[in-house]
């Protein structure tokens, strides 16, 4: 893959700088612009990374202003206040929506053809807000959504089974938050359903007991908060997931992943952004998929949409 691509990152805090570092090490692009109201911080992060590029890939990374996002293939948005210990993503909503309202119309004027990747929390709300305050098309605006949640789920299942997470496939859908949905009917292990894998591996049926599945869901939902409690922020795993997303956008790989986008009737959901399996390529989000779910899984997904819509109804865009 040619890596002559430009990526701009709005916000150079722990998440933004970790993304910049991960993109550099991965050789995803040839130019990275860090934009932050704290210009000295952005400049320092850019300097720190570029001074290590003799040992890595050749990347021109520098700090800039909004006008410097012009010509970007991807704009990654990590703006806003970070989640604090004990704080929910939703409690961040209005203050970070206000930041989106202030910044994104300006940025979209400079880079009208870029693909926008929203990472800031609450990511589903801010993905929706970006569409509301700009003229960007829905296929251009992608929230990182439950991409990281899906990765967390895969790693938890793999650990329980003692196998590589690369052999576990599945998605977390809905809100990137407490109302997220794990459709266990879609989870597969080495090409087999969970119960088929259990029989093939000789586990009996202890793994697919309801209590065990619910315990893994709980661990997945609480893992981000636990990381924040332990170290004050989450930054490495989200950076790795965003690098994966950007890599697949730039290579045009038609990759299926759970990311947040505007719903236009999928499963009966409209005028809300949340995650369902979607095909991503160089045009952005080109198609959402509606895999067959169990009735109770659809009900949980609709509930997740309603949770988000109720929050949206309280906000000023």
N, C-alpha and C positions, 0 to 999 in steps of 0.2 A: 504493500500500500504506500502510495506517495503521501508524505506527511507535510506537504506544503499548504497547511491550513492555519487559519487564525482563530484563536479562541480568546474571548474576553471574559473576565471574571469580575463581577460586581461584588465587592466585599472581600477584604483580604485578612479576615480574622482567622480563627483556627480552622474553620471549614474551608474557606476560600483558599487559604495558603496551602492546606493539605491537598486540595484538588489540584492546584497549580503544580505542586511537587509530584503528585502521582501522574499527571499528564506528561510532565517532563521525563520522568523515569520510564514511562511507557512509550515514549516516542510518538505520541498521538498527533502532535501538531508541530509546526515550526515557529509559531509566534504566539505568545501569551501576553495579554495586557491585564494588569491588575488595577482596578479602579476602586478607590475608597475615599471617603470624606477625610479619613486620617491619612493624608498623603505620605507622611513620613513612614508610617507603618507599611503601606503598600510598596514604597521604594525599598525599605529594608528587606521585606520578604522577597522581592524580585532579585535584589542583590545576593541574598543568601542562596537562593536556588541557582542563579546563573553562575555563581562562582564554583559550583560543583559540576557544571556541564562538561568540563574536560573528561570526567569519568563516566559520562552518560551520553545522552543524545544531544545533538546540537539544536538548541532552542533559543530564540531571541525572546527573552522575557523582561518586561519593563513595566513601570507604573505609568498611569496616564489619567486623562479626564474622560468625560462622557464622549467627547468628540472622537477620541482615539479608538472607540469600538467600531468605527466605520470600516466596512470591509470584512467584518467578522463572519466566519461560517457558523459559529456557535457563540451565544452569549449565555453564560452561566450566572444565575442570580442567587447570591448568598447574603443579600442585604438583610438588615433588620437586627432586632435584638435576639440574642440566643436564649434558649430555654434555660431556666435556672432550676436548681434542685427543688423538687416538689411542685414545680409549675407544669401545668398541662400545655400542650401545643396550642389549644384553643384560647387559653388566656392571653396568648400573644397576639391574637387576631387583629383587633382594630389598630393597634400601634404599628404593626407591620404592614397592614393594608394601607395606612396613611403614607408610609415610606414608598410603597409600590406606586401609589397615586402620584407622588411627587417626582419620582425618578423615571419610571418606565416609559411615559410618553416621550420624554427627551431622548432616551436611549433608542427607542424604536424609530425615531426620526433619523438617527445616524446610521442604524443598521436595520433597515426595513425588510431585508431578505434573509436575515439570519434565522437559525433555529434557536429558540429560547428554552433553556433548561432551568426550571424553577427548583431550588433546593431549600430555600428558607421556609421556616415553619410559621403557621400551619400550612403545609405545602399545597394542599388541595384548595384551600381558601385563596392563597396567593396566586395560584395558577388561574383560578377563576377571575380574581381581581385584575391580573395582567390582561386578560382578554377584554375585560370591561373597560379599561382605561386606555387601550391602544387600538390601532386598526389592524393588528396582527391577525392572521387567519388561525383557526383552531389547530391546523396541522403543524403550525410553527411553534406552538406553545405546549411544552411537555413538562409535567411535574415529575420529580423523581419518585413521588408517590410511595407505593408499597414495594418498589424494587429492592430496597434494603430489607424490608420486613420479610420478603420472600427468601432472600439470602439467609437471613437469620433463621427462618423456619427450616430451610434445607440443612443448615449446619447443625441445628438442634436434633433433627431426625437422624442425621448421619451419625452424630455422636452417640445417640441412644442405641443405634444398630451396630456401631463399630465399623462403619464403612466410609468410603470417601464421599464427601458432599457432592462431588461431580456425578455420582450415581443416583442422586436424589433429585427429582424434579417435582415442582409444585408451585403454586402461587398463593400469595395473600392478596385479597381483593378489597375494594372499598376504600374507606378513609385510612390515611396513614395516621392511625391513632387508635383510641379505645374501641371504636365500633368496627374495626377491621374484621374481615371474614376469612376463615381458612376453609376452603372447599376441599375436604379430605378426599372427595370423590375424584379430584383431579391429580392427587399426589401419586407419583409412580416411583418405583425403585428398580433400577436396572431394567426398565421397560415393563415391569410388572406392577399390578396394583399392590397396595400394602398387604392385603390378606394373602394374595398369591405369593408375594415375596416371603411372607412369614412361613407359609407352608413349604416353599422351596428351600428355605434356610433352616427349617426344623425348629422354629421358635415356638410353635404352638399358636395360641391366640392372645398371649398376654400383651402384645404390643398394641393391638387395635382396640383394647378396652377403652370405653368412653372416658373414664377418669384419666387414663394415660394421655389420650389425645388432647383433652382439655388442659392437662398440666403442661403439655408442650406449647399449646396456644398461649397460655398465661405467661410462660417463660419468654416466648417471642415478643409479646406485647410489653413486658416489663423490662426487657433487656436494655433498651435505650435509656430508660430512667435509671437503671442500676449503674450503667456506665457513667452517666452524669453525676450520680451520687458519689461514685468512687473517684472520678478524676475531673469533674466539673464541666465536661463537654463530651460530645461524640464527634469525632472528625475523621478517623482513619477508614472505617468501614464505609461511611457515606462517600468519602473521596474515591474509594475503589469502585463503588457502584456507579458513581457519576463518570469515572474514566471509562468504564465498560459501556455505558450509555453513549458517551461521546464517540468512542471508537466505532461503535456500530452505526451511528449516524453518519460519520465521515466515510466509512468504507461501503456504505450502502448495502448492508448485509441482509436486509429484510429479516431482521431478528425479532422474535416474539418475546416480549417482556411485559411485566406488570408495571405500567406507568400511569400517571394521572393525566386525564384529558377531559374535554368537555363532552358530556353525555347528550346525545341527540335522539333518545328513544331506546337505547340499549337496555334490555331487561325491563323496559318501561320507565327508565330514568331520563330526565331532561333537566337542562339548565343547572347543572351541578358538575363539578370536576371531581373525579375519583378514579381509582385504578381498576382496570380490567385488562386481560391479556390484549396486547396491541402489537402490530407490526411496525417496526421503526426502520427507516432507511435515510438516505441523503435528502429526501424531501420532508423529513420530519416524521410525524405520526401519520402513516398512510392508511391504516385500517385498524379498527377495533374488532376483536373477536368475541363471540358469545358462545363459549363452550356450554354444552348441556350440563346444568347443575341440578342437584336434588331440590325439591320444592322448599325444604327448610333452608337451604343455602341461598336460594333466591330471596326468600323472606329476609334473611339477615343482611343481604346486600342492599335491598330496598330500605331497610332500617338505617343502614349506614348512610345512604343517600339522604334520607330524611334528617338524620342528625346534622349533616353538613348544611342542608338547606335551611334548617332552623337557625343555625349560626349565621348563615348568609343574610337571613331576613333581619338580623339585629345590627348589621354593619352598614356603614356609609361608604359607598364606592365613588 
